[in-house]
Amino acid sequence: DAKTTQPNSMESNEEEPVHLPCNHSTISGTDYIHWYRQLPSQGPEYVIHGLTSNVNNRMASLAIAEDRKSSTLILHRATLRDAAVYYCILRGLGEQLIWGAGTKLIIKP
Amino acid sequence: DAGITQSPRHKVTETGTPVTLRCHQTENHRYMYWYRQDPGHGLRLIHYSYGVKDTDKGEVSDGYSVSRSKTEDFLLTLESATSSQTSVYFCAISSPPPNTEAFFGQGTRLTVV
């Protein structure tokens, strides 16, 4: 079973920041927090991952709580192309990606 | 884009027939995965490989077998297709987990009639 909890869906306005939450209260010390997204009719796409510190890349930022029991994916300026299902996944040593249902992000023009 | 190709992209087959899906990579990644995705759901792991001839089962392996005779190819076989195996199948590649990203193919839509 997936070890994360995400809202089923979220809405945001175009060109505004989006904060996608993820709870993972049973996270272990060696679990990395991964985020992927899946656009309609496409394969999943890697977004970002981190262990303890906040991470930034060209697509997004990942804010990890100090106790690591939750994290937030931040899209700084959402566009219509960011409409997708976003998955938060924990991945430990030797473990494979176990997917939950994710959050469907709807971007309103 | 990562060099990962799935074939065929679409297939319709009859119940009871064997079906083989192919995943080909040009990235020399050690790990390869087969997932299935059903409407409204996340991906479920069928089988994965951590090296040539090294494979292991995932969450939903019943009715499926895999083979990896060389680094670049990972084959998924439905030994006797059933309607419950109608799904979209995704292949993925990665370096050893957990601190690595996975790259996914575009998927194969399989319909068993």
Interface residues (C-beta under 8 A of the other chain):
Chain A: A2 T30 D31 Y32 H34 Y36 Q42 G43 P44 E45 Y46 H49 L51 Y87 R91 G92 L93 G94 E95 Q96 L97 I98 W99 G100 A101 G102
Chain B: Y33 Y35 G40 H41 G42 L43 R44 L45 Y48 G58 E59 F90 A92 P97 P98 N99 E101 A102 F103 F104 G105 Q106 G107
